[in-house]
């Protein structure tokens, strides 16, 4: 049984705004890899049902962050509703429970700092990659789902010692 941690710390100002991540026990030669889940696409109705005039966004994330309304909105749009979150948790339990260490969900903190990069805009590289769940044959969610991971942030499955020639 995998631990499922769902934090409910009050109401959020919009229906969409839940973050979900999971920890995979072993993935691509690394242990305990954290994967941040997100929606890579949405329709205009999802965007239209959010009242963007409310205080959804706050101060810039860092001193050099440049607010960009289009990118800032993507951060909320790529997050999940409570119903979508529950569907994702059920899907992961059904298909990946033997491989997962945990599933974690929490509402995003509002106001969201401006100038953050949306997960859907991060480029894959040597250590950073995407899991495209919608390409898996048994995928049955009514929306596309991606997972972003950074292998460089996790220990290798096989530890090596410097100077060990064996």
TORPA-4810 file (N, C-alpha, C, O; in nm, 3 decimals):
<nodes>
NODE_1_0.084_-0.119_0.000_0.000_0.000_0.000_0.089_0.125_0.000_0.169_0.144_0.091_X
NODE_2_0.073_0.208_-0.100_0.154_0.329_-0.108_0.089_0.441_-0.026_-0.033_0.456_-0.025_X
NODE_3_0.172_0.518_0.042_0.117_0.632_0.115_0.067_0.739_0.018_0.138_0.777_-0.075_X
NODE_4_-0.053_0.786_0.041_-0.109_0.894_-0.038_-0.130_1.011_0.057_-0.209_1.003_0.151_X
NODE_5_-0.058_1.117_0.033_-0.064_1.233_0.122_-0.139_1.344_0.049_-0.090_1.398_-0.050_X
NODE_6_-0.256_1.377_0.097_-0.336_1.484_0.039_-0.355_1.591_0.145_-0.424_1.570_0.245_X
NODE_7_-0.295_1.704_0.121_-0.307_1.815_0.215_-0.424_1.902_0.172_-0.436_1.940_0.055_X
NODE_8_-0.510_1.931_0.265_-0.624_2.020_0.241_-0.607_2.136_0.338_-0.647_2.127_0.454_X
NODE_9_-0.548_2.245_0.290_-0.530_2.358_0.382_-0.618_2.475_0.340_-0.571_2.581_0.300_X
NODE_10_-0.748_2.451_0.350_-0.844_2.557_0.324_-0.885_2.565_0.178_-0.839_2.487_0.094_X
NODE_11_-0.971_2.659_0.151_-1.023_2.681_0.016_-0.921_2.756_-0.069_-0.846_2.840_-0.018_X
NODE_12_-0.919_2.725_-0.198_-0.838_2.802_-0.292_-0.933_2.890_-0.372_-1.051_2.858_-0.384_X
NODE_13_-0.883_3.002_-0.428_-0.972_3.099_-0.492_-1.028_3.056_-0.628_-1.118_3.122_-0.681_X
NODE_14_-0.977_2.948_-0.684_-1.027_2.897_-0.812_-1.042_2.746_-0.803_-0.985_2.682_-0.716_X
NODE_15_-1.119_2.691_-0.894_-1.145_2.547_-0.895_-1.017_2.469_-0.929_-0.994_2.360_-0.876_X
NODE_16_-0.936_2.523_-1.016_-0.811_2.460_-1.060_-0.698_2.515_-0.973_-0.691_2.637_-0.952_X
NODE_17_-0.612_2.431_-0.923_-0.505_2.482_-0.839_-0.446_2.376_-0.746_-0.389_2.409_-0.642_X
NODE_18_-0.461_2.249_-0.783_-0.404_2.141_-0.703_-0.280_2.085_-0.772_-0.283_2.055_-0.891_X
NODE_19_-0.173_2.073_-0.696_-0.048_2.016_-0.746_-0.042_1.870_-0.702_-0.084_1.835_-0.592_X
NODE_20_0.012_1.785_-0.791_0.026_1.643_-0.760_0.166_1.600_-0.801_0.215_1.635_-0.908_X
NODE_21_0.230_1.523_-0.714_0.360_1.464_-0.747_0.362_1.321_-0.695_0.280_1.281_-0.612_X
NODE_22_0.458_1.246_-0.746_0.474_1.107_-0.700_0.623_1.079_-0.690_0.705_1.147_-0.752_X
NODE_23_0.656_0.978_-0.611_0.795_0.934_-0.599_0.801_0.791_-0.648_0.734_0.702_-0.594_X
NODE_24_0.884_0.769_-0.752_0.902_0.636_-0.810_1.023_0.572_-0.741_1.130_0.633_-0.734_X
NODE_25_1.007_0.449_-0.692_1.115_0.382_-0.618_1.244_0.372_-0.699_1.351_0.408_-0.649_X
NODE_26_1.235_0.324_-0.823_1.353_0.321_-0.909_1.310_0.354_-1.051_1.214_0.299_-1.104_X
NODE_27_1.385_0.447_-1.112_1.349_0.499_-1.244_1.476_0.543_-1.316_1.548_0.631_-1.267_X
NODE_28_1.502_0.483_-1.430_1.616_0.519_-1.516_1.748_0.521_-1.438_1.829_0.613_-1.452_X
NODE_29_1.768_0.418_-1.356_1.893_0.406_-1.282_1.904_0.492_-1.158_2.012_0.501_-1.100_X
NODE_30_1.796_0.554_-1.118_1.797_0.640_-0.998_1.694_0.589_-0.899_1.599_0.520_-0.936_X
NODE_31_1.715_0.623_-0.773_1.621_0.581_-0.668_1.539_0.700_-0.619_1.587_0.813_-0.613_X
NODE_32_1.416_0.669_-0.583_1.324_0.768_-0.524_1.316_0.896_-0.607_1.345_1.005_-0.558_X
NODE_33_1.277_0.880_-0.732_1.269_0.993_-0.825_1.134_1.064_-0.810_1.028_1.004_-0.827_X
NODE_34_1.141_1.192_-0.778_1.020_1.272_-0.765_0.976_1.320_-0.904_1.057_1.371_-0.981_X
NODE_35_0.848_1.302_-0.932_0.791_1.340_-1.061_0.675_1.436_-1.035_0.582_1.403_-0.962_X
NODE_36_0.683_1.554_-1.094_0.578_1.655_-1.080_0.481_1.640_-1.196_0.520_1.651_-1.312_X
NODE_37_0.355_1.616_-1.165_0.253_1.592_-1.267_0.185_1.722_-1.308_0.168_1.814_-1.227_X
NODE_38_0.147_1.729_-1.436_0.080_1.848_-1.485_-0.001_1.817_-1.611_0.020_1.715_-1.677_X
NODE_39_-0.093_1.907_-1.641_-0.171_1.899_-1.765_-0.095_1.976_-1.872_-0.073_2.096_-1.855_X
NODE_40_-0.055_1.913_-1.983_0.022_1.982_-2.085_-0.065_2.064_-2.180_-0.014_2.145_-2.258_X
NODE_41_-0.194_2.044_-2.174_-0.285_2.115_-2.265_-0.420_2.134_-2.198_-0.454_2.064_-2.102_X
NODE_42_-0.495_2.230_-2.249_-0.627_2.260_-2.196_-0.703_2.331_-2.308_-0.644_2.372_-2.408_X
NODE_43_-0.833_2.344_-2.290_-0.913_2.413_-2.392_-0.947_2.554_-2.343_-0.925_2.588_-2.227_X
NODE_44_-1.000_2.634_-2.433_-1.028_2.774_-2.399_-1.133_2.786_-2.289_-1.133_2.884_-2.215_X
NODE_45_-1.223_2.688_-2.277_-1.323_2.692_-2.171_-1.259_2.686_-2.033_-1.305_2.751_-1.939_X
NODE_46_-1.150_2.607_-2.021_-1.079_2.600_-1.893_-1.026_2.738_-1.855_-1.032_2.779_-1.739_X
NODE_47_-0.975_2.808_-1.954_-0.919_2.941_-1.929_-1.030_3.043_-1.903_-1.016_3.132_-1.818_X
NODE_48_-1.140_3.031_-1.975_-1.250_3.127_-1.963_-1.324_3.118_-1.830_-1.381_3.217_-1.785_X
NODE_49_-1.324_3.000_-1.766_-1.400_2.985_-1.642_-1.326_3.040_-1.520_-1.381_3.042_-1.410_X
NODE_50_-1.203_3.083_-1.539_-1.125_3.140_-1.428_-1.138_3.292_-1.431_-1.120_3.355_-1.536_X
NODE_51_-1.168_3.350_-1.317_-1.175_3.495_-1.306_-1.033_3.547_-1.280_-0.987_3.549_-1.166_X
NODE_52_-0.966_3.588_-1.386_-0.825_3.627_-1.377_-0.806_3.762_-1.309_-0.694_3.797_-1.273_X
NODE_53_-0.914_3.839_-1.291_-0.903_3.971_-1.229_-0.883_3.965_-1.078_-0.845_4.064_-1.016_X
NODE_54_-0.910_3.848_-1.019_-0.892_3.835_-0.875_-0.743_3.829_-0.843_-0.661_3.825_-0.935_X
NODE_55_-0.709_3.830_-0.719_-0.568_3.832_-0.678_-0.505_3.693_-0.683_-0.466_3.638_-0.580_X
NODE_56_-0.495_3.636_-0.803_-0.436_3.503_-0.818_-0.285_3.508_-0.820_-0.219_3.410_-0.786_X
NODE_57_-0.229_3.623_-0.859_-0.084_3.635_-0.871_-0.029_3.741_-0.779_-0.091_3.845_-0.756_X
NODE_58_0.089_3.712_-0.725_0.151_3.803_-0.630_0.279_3.863_-0.684_0.293_3.886_-0.804_X
NODE_59_0.371_3.887_-0.595_0.500_3.947_-0.629_0.583_3.849_-0.712_0.557_3.729_-0.711_X
NODE_60_0.683_3.901_-0.784_0.772_3.813_-0.861_0.840_3.710_-0.771_0.869_3.737_-0.655_X
NODE_61_0.864_3.591_-0.828_0.923_3.480_-0.753_1.063_3.514_-0.703_1.098_3.482_-0.589_X
NODE_62_1.143_3.577_-0.786_1.278_3.618_-0.748_1.300_3.759_-0.799_1.218_3.814_-0.873_X
NODE_63_1.411_3.818_-0.758_1.442_3.955_-0.796_1.446_3.973_-0.947_1.401_4.076_-0.999_X
NODE_64_1.500_3.874_-1.020_1.512_3.886_-1.165_1.393_3.833_-1.243_1.395_3.835_-1.366_X
NODE_65_1.288_3.785_-1.174_1.172_3.728_-1.243_1.096_3.837_-1.317_1.073_3.947_-1.266_X
NODE_66_1.057_3.803_-1.438_0.981_3.897_-1.519_0.839_3.844_-1.533_0.818_3.738_-1.593_X
NODE_67_0.741_3.915_-1.478_0.603_3.870_-1.490_0.562_3.864_-1.638_0.594_3.953_-1.717_X
NODE_68_0.491_3.759_-1.673_0.441_3.739_-1.809_0.303_3.678_-1.793_0.290_3.561_-1.758_X
NODE_69_0.200_3.756_-1.820_0.063_3.713_-1.792_0.029_3.579_-1.857_-0.036_3.495_-1.795_X
NODE_70_0.073_3.559_-1.980_0.042_3.435_-2.051_0.108_3.315_-1.982_0.044_3.212_-1.962_X
NODE_71_0.237_3.328_-1.947_0.308_3.220_-1.878_0.254_3.200_-1.737_0.238_3.087_-1.692_X
NODE_72_0.227_3.309_-1.668_0.176_3.300_-1.531_0.044_3.223_-1.528_0.022_3.141_-1.439_X
NODE_73_-0.043_3.248_-1.624_-0.171_3.178_-1.630_-0.151_3.027_-1.652_-0.228_2.946_-1.599_X
NODE_74_-0.050_2.991_-1.729_-0.024_2.849_-1.757_0.002_2.771_-1.629_-0.032_2.654_-1.621_X
NODE_75_0.062_2.835_-1.530_0.092_2.766_-1.405_-0.037_2.718_-1.339_-0.041_2.608_-1.283_X
NODE_76_-0.141_2.798_-1.345_-0.270_2.757_-1.289_-0.339_2.659_-1.383_-0.397_2.560_-1.338_X
NODE_77_-0.335_2.685_-1.513_-0.404_2.600_-1.610_-0.346_2.459_-1.617_-0.419_2.365_-1.649_X
NODE_78_-0.217_2.443_-1.588_-0.158_2.309_-1.593_-0.177_2.233_-1.462_-0.140_2.116_-1.452_X
NODE_79_-0.233_2.299_-1.361_-0.264_2.231_-1.235_-0.399_2.160_-1.249_-0.460_2.162_-1.356_X
NODE_80_-0.444_2.099_-1.142_-0.562_2.012_-1.148_-0.676_2.063_-1.062_-0.656_2.137_-0.966_X
NODE_81_-0.796_2.023_-1.099_-0.912_2.043_-1.011_-0.907_1.931_-0.907_-0.830_1.836_-0.919_X
NODE_82_-0.989_1.943_-0.805_-0.995_1.839_-0.703_-1.039_1.705_-0.765_-0.988_1.600_-0.728_X
NODE_83_-1.135_1.711_-0.857_-1.184_1.589_-0.923_-1.074_1.524_-1.008_-1.056_1.403_-1.005_X
NODE_84_-1.000_1.607_-1.083_-0.889_1.555_-1.164_-0.782_1.494_-1.075_-0.728_1.388_-1.105_X
NODE_85_-0.753_1.561_-0.965_-0.655_1.508_-0.869_-0.695_1.370_-0.823_-0.612_1.279_-0.820_X
NODE_86_-0.822_1.353_-0.786_-0.870_1.224_-0.739_-0.861_1.117_-0.848_-0.827_1.002_-0.821_X
NODE_87_-0.891_1.155_-0.972_-0.880_1.062_-1.085_-0.735_1.018_-1.104_-0.707_0.901_-1.130_X
NODE_88_-0.642_1.113_-1.092_-0.499_1.082_-1.108_-0.453_0.986_-0.999_-0.384_0.888_-1.027_X
NODE_89_-0.491_1.014_-0.875_-0.451_0.927_-0.764_-0.504_0.786_-0.786_-0.431_0.688_-0.767_X
NODE_90_-0.630_0.774_-0.827_-0.688_0.641_-0.853_-0.615_0.571_-0.967_-0.587_0.451_-0.958_X
NODE_91_-0.585_0.643_-1.073_-0.513_0.587_-1.188_-0.374_0.537_-1.145_-0.335_0.425_-1.179_X
NODE_92_-0.302_0.618_-1.070_-0.167_0.579_-1.025_-0.174_0.457_-0.932_-0.092_0.367_-0.943_X
NODE_93_-0.272_0.455_-0.842_-0.289_0.339_-0.752_-0.318_0.213_-0.832_-0.262_0.107_-0.803_X
NODE_94_-0.403_0.224_-0.932_-0.442_0.107_-1.012_-0.329_0.052_-1.097_-0.317_-0.069_-1.113_X
NODE_95_-0.246_0.139_-1.151_-0.147_0.095_-1.250_-0.001_0.098_-1.205_0.084_0.033_-1.267_X
NODE_96_0.029_0.172_-1.100_0.170_0.189_-1.064_0.199_0.166_-0.916_0.310_0.196_-0.871_X
NODE_97_0.105_0.115_-0.839_0.123_0.106_-0.694_0.248_0.029_-0.653_0.310_0.063_-0.553_X
NODE_98_0.285_-0.074_-0.728_0.403_-0.152_-0.689_0.533_-0.077_-0.715_0.638_-0.116_-0.663_X
NODE_99_0.529_0.028_-0.795_0.651_0.102_-0.830_0.665_0.234_-0.755_0.771_0.297_-0.758_X
NODE_100_0.558_0.277_-0.688_0.559_0.409_-0.625_0.590_0.401_-0.476_0.544_0.312_-0.404_X
NODE_101_0.668_0.497_-0.433_0.697_0.514_-0.291_0.585_0.594_-0.225_0.545_0.564_-0.113_X
NODE_102_0.535_0.697_-0.296_0.427_0.781_-0.242_0.364_0.865_-0.351_0.419_0.882_-0.460_X
NODE_103_0.247_0.919_-0.319_0.178_1.017_-0.402_0.147_1.135_-0.309_0.100_1.115_-0.197_X
NODE_104_0.173_1.255_-0.357_0.156_1.374_-0.274_0.071_1.476_-0.350_0.094_1.501_-0.468_X
NODE_105_-0.026_1.534_-0.282_-0.110_1.638_-0.341_-0.132_1.749_-0.241_-0.152_1.726_-0.122_X
NODE_106_-0.128_1.870_-0.292_-0.153_1.987_-0.209_-0.211_2.099_-0.294_-0.180_2.109_-0.412_X
NODE_107_-0.296_2.184_-0.235_-0.339_2.301_-0.310_-0.219_2.395_-0.329_-0.133_2.405_-0.242_X
NODE_108_-0.217_2.463_-0.441_-0.113_2.563_-0.464_-0.134_2.677_-0.366_-0.245_2.701_-0.319_X
NODE_109_-0.026_2.747_-0.336_-0.038_2.864_-0.249_-0.072_2.986_-0.335_-0.006_3.014_-0.434_X
NODE_110_-0.177_3.056_-0.294_-0.218_3.176_-0.364_-0.191_3.295_-0.275_-0.206_3.284_-0.153_X
NODE_111_-0.153_3.408_-0.330_-0.129_3.433_-0.471_-0.002_3.363_-0.520_0.097_3.351_-0.447_X
NODE_112_-0.007_3.316_-0.646_0.106_3.248_-0.709_0.209_3.355_-0.746_0.173_3.456_-0.807_X
NODE_113_0.337_3.336_-0.710_0.438_3.434_-0.752_0.446_3.444_-0.904_0.436_3.342_-0.973_X
NODE_114_0.463_3.562_-0.956_0.475_3.579_-1.100_0.617_3.549_-1.145_0.711_3.550_-1.066_X
NODE_115_0.630_3.521_-1.274_0.763_3.500_-1.332_0.818_3.360_-1.319_0.932_3.335_-1.356_X
NODE_116_0.738_3.266_-1.266_0.783_3.127_-1.257_0.765_3.059_-1.393_0.672_3.093_-1.467_X
NODE_117_0.851_2.963_-1.427_0.829_2.893_-1.554_0.722_2.785_-1.536_0.729_2.707_-1.440_X
NODE_118_0.625_2.778_-1.626_0.529_2.669_-1.619_0.600_2.537_-1.649_0.696_2.535_-1.727_X
NODE_119_0.555_2.427_-1.589_0.618_2.298_-1.613_0.613_2.259_-1.761_0.705_2.196_-1.812_X
NODE_120_0.505_2.297_-1.830_0.489_2.261_-1.971_0.589_2.333_-2.061_0.600_2.300_-2.179_X
NODE_121_0.662_2.431_-2.008_0.759_2.504_-2.090_0.903_2.460_-2.066_0.994_2.508_-2.132_X
NODE_122_0.924_2.369_-1.972_1.060_2.325_-1.940_1.108_2.228_-2.046_1.038_2.134_-2.082_X
NODE_123_1.229_2.251_-2.096_1.285_2.171_-2.204_1.355_2.046_-2.149_1.426_2.052_-2.049_X
NODE_124_1.333_1.935_-2.216_1.400_1.811_-2.178_1.548_1.822_-2.210_1.588_1.892_-2.303_X
NODE_125_1.629_1.752_-2.132_1.773_1.752_-2.153_1.833_1.621_-2.104_1.766_1.518_-2.101_X
NODE_126_1.960_1.626_-2.067_2.031_1.504_-2.022_1.965_1.443_-1.898_1.939_1.323_-1.895_X
NODE_127_1.937_1.524_-1.799_1.879_1.476_-1.673_1.731_1.506_-1.659_1.660_1.437_-1.585_X
NODE_128_1.683_1.608_-1.727_1.543_1.650_-1.714_1.462_1.586_-1.826_1.498_1.593_-1.943_X
NODE_129_1.350_1.523_-1.787_1.269_1.454_-1.887_1.121_1.458_-1.852_1.080_1.507_-1.747_X
NODE_130_1.043_1.404_-1.945_0.898_1.400_-1.930_0.847_1.258_-1.944_0.895_1.181_-2.028_X
NODE_131_0.751_1.223_-1.862_0.674_1.100_-1.880_0.544_1.143_-1.948_0.473_1.229_-1.896_X
NODE_132_0.514_1.084_-2.060_0.392_1.115_-2.135_0.290_1.002_-2.110_0.282_0.906_-2.186_X
NODE_133_0.215_1.018_-2.004_0.121_0.912_-1.963_0.019_0.882_-2.071_-0.022_0.767_-2.086_X
NODE_134_-0.023_0.982_-2.146_-0.128_0.961_-2.245_-0.084_0.868_-2.358_-0.168_0.824_-2.437_X
NODE_135_0.045_0.837_-2.367_0.096_0.744_-2.469_0.099_0.600_-2.419_0.125_0.508_-2.497_X
NODE_136_0.073_0.579_-2.290_0.073_0.445_-2.231_-0.058_0.376_-2.273_-0.165_0.436_-2.263_X
NODE_137_-0.051_0.250_-2.318_-0.172_0.181_-2.367_-0.291_0.180_-2.269_-0.405_0.194_-2.313_X
NODE_138_-0.267_0.164_-2.140_-0.378_0.156_-2.044_-0.424_0.292_-1.992_-0.508_0.297_-1.902_X
NODE_139_-0.372_0.401_-2.046_-0.410_0.535_-1.998_-0.558_0.558_-2.026_-0.604_0.541_-2.139_X
NODE_140_-0.632_0.598_-1.922_-0.777_0.614_-1.939_-0.833_0.742_-1.879_-0.954_0.752_-1.857_X
NODE_141_-0.747_0.840_-1.852_-0.798_0.967_-1.797_-0.855_1.052_-1.911_-0.809_1.041_-2.025_X
NODE_142_-0.953_1.137_-1.882_-1.015_1.219_-1.986_-0.935_1.345_-2.024_-0.986_1.433_-2.092_X
NODE_143_-0.809_1.353_-1.980_-0.722_1.467_-2.010_-0.580_1.414_-2.020_-0.546_1.312_-1.961_X
NODE_144_-0.496_1.486_-2.096_-0.356_1.447_-2.109_-0.284_1.469_-1.976_-0.318_1.560_-1.901_X
NODE_145_-0.185_1.386_-1.948_-0.110_1.394_-1.823_0.037_1.375_-1.851_0.077_1.281_-1.921_X
NODE_146_0.119_1.464_-1.797_0.264_1.453_-1.811_0.327_1.457_-1.672_0.267_1.507_-1.577_X
NODE_147_0.448_1.405_-1.665_0.525_1.409_-1.542_0.665_1.459_-1.572_0.731_1.408_-1.662_X
NODE_148_0.711_1.559_-1.498_0.844_1.617_-1.515_0.936_1.565_-1.405_0.901_1.568_-1.287_X
NODE_149_1.055_1.518_-1.446_1.152_1.468_-1.348_1.290_1.525_-1.378_1.318_1.568_-1.489_X
NODE_150_1.374_1.523_-1.276_1.514_1.566_-1.288_1.600_1.457_-1.225_1.613_1.449_-1.103_X
NODE_151_1.659_1.372_-1.310_1.739_1.260_-1.260_1.861_1.307_-1.181_1.906_1.239_-1.090_X
NODE_152_1.914_1.424_-1.216_2.032_1.477_-1.148_2.008_1.508_-1.001_2.103_1.525_-0.925_X
NODE_153_1.883_1.516_-0.961_1.851_1.547_-0.822_1.834_1.423_-0.735_1.797_1.433_-0.618_X
NODE_154_1.862_1.303_-0.793_1.838_1.179_-0.720_1.958_1.087_-0.724_2.035_1.085_-0.820_X
NODE_155_1.973_1.009_-0.617_2.086_0.918_-0.605_2.076_0.803_-0.705_1.966_0.757_-0.736_X
NODE_156_2.191_0.759_-0.756_2.190_0.641_-0.844_2.149_0.516_-0.766_2.167_0.509_-0.645_X
NODE_157_2.093_0.418_-0.837_2.057_0.291_-0.774_2.181_0.220_-0.722_2.178_0.160_-0.614_X
NODE_158_2.289_0.226_-0.800_2.414_0.161_-0.762_2.514_0.269_-0.726_2.556_0.348_-0.811_X
NODE_159_2.551_0.272_-0.601_2.650_0.369_-0.554_2.790_0.322_-0.592_2.821_0.203_-0.579_X
NODE_160_2.874_0.413_-0.639_3.014_0.379_-0.668_3.102_0.463_-0.578_3.068_0.574_-0.538_X
NODE_161_3.218_0.406_-0.547_3.314_0.479_-0.465_3.425_0.529_-0.553_3.468_0.458_-0.645_X
NODE_162_3.474_0.649_-0.528_3.586_0.702_-0.603_3.708_0.614_-0.581_3.737_0.574_-0.469_X
NODE_163_3.780_0.585_-0.689_3.902_0.505_-0.679_3.876_0.357_-0.674_3.971_0.279_-0.664_X
NODE_164_3.750_0.313_-0.681_3.719_0.171_-0.678_3.729_0.117_-0.820_3.652_0.159_-0.906_X
NODE_165_3.819_0.025_-0.847_3.841_-0.026_-0.980_3.772_-0.160_-1.002_3.790_-0.221_-1.108_X
NODE_166_3.695_-0.206_-0.909_3.630_-0.338_-0.923_3.509_-0.331_-1.010_3.443_-0.433_-1.032_X
</nodes>
